[in-house]
Amino acid sequence: MASNASRKLFSAALSLPARERADLAHELLRSLDQSEDPDAAEAWLAEIEKRAREVEAGTAELADWAAVRQRLENRWRKRSG
């Protein structure tokens, strides 16, 4: 925030209600990531198909949903706390 205009804009943004600040932050972050990876969708599809074949073949290492859920909850608590 080098310029005076930037500081004024930031101050005005901070005076917005929380929901509006969140919406603004979301839109600002989206504006930074304008690049799209044209190969991403194809790569994800290939990965999903590979994993589905592994499950069907019985070679995939599967995890119990309760254990996965607990691991995710623990990770979320560490980040939130």
VMD Tcl script that builds the backbone (N, CA, C; Angstrom):
set m [mol new atoms 243]
animate dup $m
set s [atomselect $m all]
$s set {name element resname resid chain x y z} {
  {N N MET 1 A 0.831 -1.185 0.000}
  {CA C MET 1 A 0.000 0.000 0.000}
  {C C MET 1 A 0.869 1.239 0.000}
  {N N ALA 2 A 1.365 1.567 -1.131}
  {CA C ALA 2 A 2.285 2.677 -1.215}
  {C C ALA 2 A 1.579 4.020 -1.358}
  {N N SER 3 A 0.535 4.077 -2.144}
  {CA C SER 3 A -0.064 5.367 -2.433}
  {C C SER 3 A -1.129 5.754 -1.404}
  {N N ASN 4 A -1.371 7.045 -1.353}
  {CA C ASN 4 A -2.398 7.581 -0.470}
  {C C ASN 4 A -3.776 7.057 -0.898}
  {N N ALA 5 A -3.993 6.960 -2.197}
  {CA C ALA 5 A -5.266 6.451 -2.713}
  {C C ALA 5 A -5.490 5.015 -2.251}
  {N N SER 6 A -4.432 4.216 -2.255}
  {CA C SER 6 A -4.544 2.824 -1.799}
  {C C SER 6 A -4.908 2.762 -0.328}
  {N N ARG 7 A -4.282 3.612 0.476}
  {CA C ARG 7 A -4.589 3.631 1.903}
  {C C ARG 7 A -6.038 4.039 2.150}
  {N N LYS 8 A -6.530 5.022 1.415}
  {CA C LYS 8 A -7.910 5.467 1.565}
  {C C LYS 8 A -8.874 4.349 1.154}
  {N N LEU 9 A -8.562 3.683 0.062}
  {CA C LEU 9 A -9.404 2.590 -0.403}
  {C C LEU 9 A -9.435 1.456 0.615}
  {N N PHE 10 A -8.271 1.136 1.166}
  {CA C PHE 10 A -8.181 0.085 2.173}
  {C C PHE 10 A -8.993 0.457 3.406}
  {N N SER 11 A -8.872 1.681 3.838}
  {CA C SER 11 A -9.622 2.151 5.005}
  {C C SER 11 A -11.125 2.069 4.747}
  {N N ALA 12 A -11.545 2.454 3.556}
  {CA C ALA 12 A -12.965 2.380 3.214}
  {C C ALA 12 A -13.436 0.928 3.188}
  {N N ALA 13 A -12.601 0.050 2.663}
  {CA C ALA 13 A -12.969 -1.367 2.606}
  {C C ALA 13 A -13.122 -1.936 4.009}
  {N N LEU 14 A -12.259 -1.538 4.926}
  {CA C LEU 14 A -12.336 -2.031 6.297}
  {C C LEU 14 A -13.602 -1.563 7.015}
  {N N SER 15 A -14.191 -0.500 6.539}
  {CA C SER 15 A -15.401 -0.001 7.193}
  {C C SER 15 A -16.660 -0.739 6.722}
  {N N LEU 16 A -16.531 -1.589 5.716}
  {CA C LEU 16 A -17.671 -2.365 5.220}
  {C C LEU 16 A -18.060 -3.435 6.231}
  {N N PRO 17 A -19.313 -3.868 6.182}
  {CA C PRO 17 A -19.724 -5.003 7.023}
  {C C PRO 17 A -18.918 -6.249 6.643}
  {N N ALA 18 A -18.811 -7.168 7.569}
  {CA C ALA 18 A -17.970 -8.360 7.374}
  {C C ALA 18 A -18.313 -9.108 6.090}
  {N N ARG 19 A -19.594 -9.308 5.810}
  {CA C ARG 19 A -19.993 -10.064 4.612}
  {C C ARG 19 A -19.532 -9.361 3.339}
  {N N GLU 20 A -19.658 -8.041 3.301}
  {CA C GLU 20 A -19.222 -7.287 2.127}
  {C C GLU 20 A -17.703 -7.320 1.992}
  {N N ARG 21 A -16.974 -7.271 3.120}
  {CA C ARG 21 A -15.511 -7.380 3.075}
  {C C ARG 21 A -15.101 -8.743 2.530}
  {N N ALA 22 A -15.817 -9.787 2.969}
  {CA C ALA 22 A -15.510 -11.133 2.487}
  {C C ALA 22 A -15.760 -11.231 0.984}
  {N N ASP 23 A -16.881 -10.686 0.526}
  {CA C ASP 23 A -17.181 -10.700 -0.908}
  {C C ASP 23 A -16.118 -9.934 -1.692}
  {N N LEU 24 A -15.728 -8.789 -1.175}
  {CA C LEU 24 A -14.707 -7.983 -1.832}
  {C C LEU 24 A -13.375 -8.727 -1.879}
  {N N ALA 25 A -12.993 -9.329 -0.762}
  {CA C ALA 25 A -11.737 -10.087 -0.723}
  {C C ALA 25 A -11.774 -11.229 -1.726}
  {N N HIS 26 A -12.896 -11.910 -1.794}
  {CA C HIS 26 A -13.041 -13.017 -2.741}
  {C C HIS 26 A -12.858 -12.526 -4.179}
  {N N GLU 27 A -13.513 -11.449 -4.516}
  {CA C GLU 27 A -13.408 -10.911 -5.873}
  {C C GLU 27 A -11.990 -10.416 -6.180}
  {N N LEU 28 A -11.348 -9.803 -5.202}
  {CA C LEU 28 A -9.970 -9.351 -5.418}
  {C C LEU 28 A -9.031 -10.538 -5.652}
  {N N LEU 29 A -9.198 -11.583 -4.864}
  {CA C LEU 29 A -8.368 -12.775 -5.058}
  {C C LEU 29 A -8.631 -13.418 -6.406}
  {N N ARG 30 A -9.892 -13.485 -6.797}
  {CA C ARG 30 A -10.218 -14.044 -8.116}
  {C C ARG 30 A -9.580 -13.227 -9.230}
  {N N SER 31 A -9.494 -11.918 -9.039}
  {CA C SER 31 A -8.922 -11.062 -10.082}
  {C C SER 31 A -7.428 -11.310 -10.270}
  {N N LEU 32 A -6.772 -11.864 -9.252}
  {CA C LEU 32 A -5.339 -12.141 -9.355}
  {C C LEU 32 A -5.054 -13.410 -10.141}
  {N N ASP 33 A -6.003 -14.301 -10.179}
  {CA C ASP 33 A -5.795 -15.586 -10.838}
  {C C ASP 33 A -6.610 -15.655 -12.122}
  {N N GLN 34 A -6.177 -14.928 -13.113}
  {CA C GLN 34 A -6.881 -14.905 -14.387}
  {C C GLN 34 A -6.379 -15.976 -15.349}
  {N N SER 35 A -5.280 -16.615 -14.990}
  {CA C SER 35 A -4.733 -17.618 -15.896}
  {C C SER 35 A -5.471 -18.936 -15.721}
  {N N GLU 36 A -5.789 -19.543 -16.822}
  {CA C GLU 36 A -6.434 -20.850 -16.791}
  {C C GLU 36 A -5.467 -21.856 -17.387}
  {N N ASP 37 A -5.402 -22.996 -16.783}
  {CA C ASP 37 A -4.563 -24.071 -17.284}
  {C C ASP 37 A -5.408 -24.897 -18.243}
  {N N PRO 38 A -5.151 -24.798 -19.529}
  {CA C PRO 38 A -5.991 -25.511 -20.494}
  {C C PRO 38 A -5.898 -27.027 -20.360}
  {N N ASP 39 A -4.836 -27.518 -19.749}
  {CA C ASP 39 A -4.661 -28.966 -19.601}
  {C C ASP 39 A -5.205 -29.496 -18.276}
  {N N ALA 40 A -5.642 -28.614 -17.395}
  {CA C ALA 40 A -6.051 -29.040 -16.058}
  {C C ALA 40 A -7.256 -29.976 -16.093}
  {N N ALA 41 A -8.277 -29.638 -16.832}
  {CA C ALA 41 A -9.477 -30.478 -16.873}
  {C C ALA 41 A -9.143 -31.864 -17.410}
  {N N GLU 42 A -8.351 -31.905 -18.447}
  {CA C GLU 42 A -7.963 -33.198 -19.026}
  {C C GLU 42 A -7.121 -34.012 -18.042}
  {N N ALA 43 A -6.225 -33.342 -17.337}
  {CA C ALA 43 A -5.381 -34.032 -16.366}
  {C C ALA 43 A -6.216 -34.578 -15.211}
  {N N TRP 44 A -7.188 -33.789 -14.723}
  {CA C TRP 44 A -8.052 -34.269 -13.645}
  {C C TRP 44 A -8.884 -35.457 -14.098}
  {N N LEU 45 A -9.405 -35.397 -15.312}
  {CA C LEU 45 A -10.192 -36.507 -15.833}
  {C C LEU 45 A -9.348 -37.776 -15.914}
  {N N ALA 46 A -8.112 -37.643 -16.389}
  {CA C ALA 46 A -7.219 -38.801 -16.473}
  {C C ALA 46 A -6.940 -39.374 -15.086}
  {N N GLU 47 A -6.744 -38.508 -14.099}
  {CA C GLU 47 A -6.481 -38.964 -12.732}
  {C C GLU 47 A -7.693 -39.685 -12.145}
  {N N ILE 48 A -8.871 -39.136 -12.368}
  {CA C ILE 48 A -10.096 -39.761 -11.867}
  {C C ILE 48 A -10.291 -41.131 -12.511}
  {N N GLU 49 A -10.071 -41.207 -13.813}
  {CA C GLU 49 A -10.222 -42.490 -14.504}
  {C C GLU 49 A -9.213 -43.510 -13.987}
  {N N LYS 50 A -7.977 -43.065 -13.752}
  {CA C LYS 50 A -6.938 -43.959 -13.229}
  {C C LYS 50 A -7.334 -44.502 -11.863}
  {N N ARG 51 A -7.814 -43.618 -11.004}
  {CA C ARG 51 A -8.210 -44.046 -9.661}
  {C C ARG 51 A -9.420 -44.983 -9.703}
  {N N ALA 52 A -10.364 -44.713 -10.590}
  {CA C ALA 52 A -11.526 -45.587 -10.724}
  {C C ALA 52 A -11.092 -46.979 -11.176}
  {N N ARG 53 A -10.146 -47.055 -12.113}
  {CA C ARG 53 A -9.638 -48.363 -12.560}
  {C C ARG 53 A -8.955 -49.099 -11.409}
  {N N GLU 54 A -8.222 -48.368 -10.564}
  {CA C GLU 54 A -7.554 -48.991 -9.418}
  {C C GLU 54 A -8.579 -49.547 -8.429}
  {N N VAL 55 A -9.658 -48.810 -8.205}
  {CA C VAL 55 A -10.704 -49.294 -7.295}
  {C C VAL 55 A -11.342 -50.547 -7.881}
  {N N GLU 56 A -11.690 -50.491 -9.155}
  {CA C GLU 56 A -12.321 -51.647 -9.803}
  {C C GLU 56 A -11.400 -52.864 -9.806}
  {N N ALA 57 A -10.091 -52.655 -9.954}
  {CA C ALA 57 A -9.132 -53.759 -9.996}
  {C C ALA 57 A -8.788 -54.269 -8.600}
  {N N GLY 58 A -9.192 -53.518 -7.584}
  {CA C GLY 58 A -8.876 -53.924 -6.218}
  {C C GLY 58 A -7.465 -53.584 -5.787}
  {N N THR 59 A -6.801 -52.717 -6.542}
  {CA C THR 59 A -5.421 -52.350 -6.211}
  {C C THR 59 A -5.325 -51.010 -5.472}
  {N N ALA 60 A -6.445 -50.324 -5.344}
  {CA C ALA 60 A -6.437 -49.038 -4.649}
  {C C ALA 60 A -6.412 -49.262 -3.149}
  {N N GLU 61 A -5.720 -48.377 -2.455}
  {CA C GLU 61 A -5.719 -48.432 -0.991}
  {C C GLU 61 A -6.871 -47.564 -0.504}
  {N N LEU 62 A -7.912 -48.215 -0.016}
  {CA C LEU 62 A -9.106 -47.499 0.414}
  {C C LEU 62 A -9.023 -47.173 1.899}
  {N N ALA 63 A -9.726 -46.113 2.292}
  {CA C ALA 63 A -9.738 -45.691 3.694}
  {C C ALA 63 A -11.170 -45.649 4.200}
  {N N ASP 64 A -11.338 -45.947 5.459}
  {CA C ASP 64 A -12.632 -45.887 6.111}
  {C C ASP 64 A -13.076 -44.426 6.205}
  {N N TRP 65 A -14.330 -44.143 5.818}
  {CA C TRP 65 A -14.823 -42.776 5.810}
  {C C TRP 65 A -14.719 -42.121 7.185}
  {N N ALA 66 A -15.015 -42.826 8.243}
  {CA C ALA 66 A -14.948 -42.240 9.589}
  {C C ALA 66 A -13.527 -41.783 9.906}
  {N N ALA 67 A -12.540 -42.572 9.502}
  {CA C ALA 67 A -11.143 -42.201 9.753}
  {C C ALA 67 A -10.736 -40.989 8.919}
  {N N VAL 68 A -11.174 -40.968 7.666}
  {CA C VAL 68 A -10.859 -39.829 6.796}
  {C C VAL 68 A -11.509 -38.570 7.347}
  {N N ARG 69 A -12.764 -38.686 7.743}
  {CA C ARG 69 A -13.470 -37.531 8.283}
  {C C ARG 69 A -12.783 -36.999 9.534}
  {N N GLN 70 A -12.356 -37.883 10.416}
  {CA C GLN 70 A -11.672 -37.459 11.639}
  {C C GLN 70 A -10.357 -36.759 11.312}
  {N N ARG 71 A -9.625 -37.302 10.350}
  {CA C ARG 71 A -8.355 -36.692 9.948}
  {C C ARG 71 A -8.597 -35.291 9.386}
  {N N LEU 72 A -9.628 -35.124 8.572}
  {CA C LEU 72 A -9.942 -33.808 8.010}
  {C C LEU 72 A -10.392 -32.836 9.090}
  {N N GLU 73 A -11.203 -33.294 10.035}
  {CA C GLU 73 A -11.639 -32.433 11.132}
  {C C GLU 73 A -10.449 -31.977 11.969}
  {N N ASN 74 A -9.526 -32.892 12.240}
  {CA C ASN 74 A -8.333 -32.534 13.015}
  {C C ASN 74 A -7.493 -31.494 12.272}
  {N N ARG 75 A -7.348 -31.685 10.972}
  {CA C ARG 75 A -6.569 -30.723 10.164}
  {C C ARG 75 A -7.240 -29.362 10.178}
  {N N TRP 76 A -8.574 -29.343 10.057}
  {CA C TRP 76 A -9.312 -28.083 10.058}
  {C C TRP 76 A -9.183 -27.375 11.391}
  {N N ARG 77 A -9.252 -28.142 12.490}
  {CA C ARG 77 A -9.122 -27.535 13.821}
  {C C ARG 77 A -7.754 -26.907 14.019}
  {N N LYS 78 A -6.703 -27.552 13.512}
  {CA C LYS 78 A -5.350 -26.995 13.646}
  {C C LYS 78 A -5.234 -25.684 12.904}
  {N N ARG 79 A -5.852 -25.590 11.741}
  {CA C ARG 79 A -5.789 -24.361 10.943}
  {C C ARG 79 A -6.663 -23.248 11.530}
  {N N SER 80 A -7.770 -23.636 12.136}
  {CA C SER 80 A -8.714 -22.657 12.668}
  {C C SER 80 A -8.343 -22.163 14.064}
  {N N GLY 81 A -7.662 -22.998 14.786}
  {CA C GLY 81 A -7.412 -22.696 16.194}
  {C C GLY 81 A -6.227 -21.883 16.422}
}
mol reanalyze $m
mol bondsrecalc $m
mol representation Tube
mol addrep $m
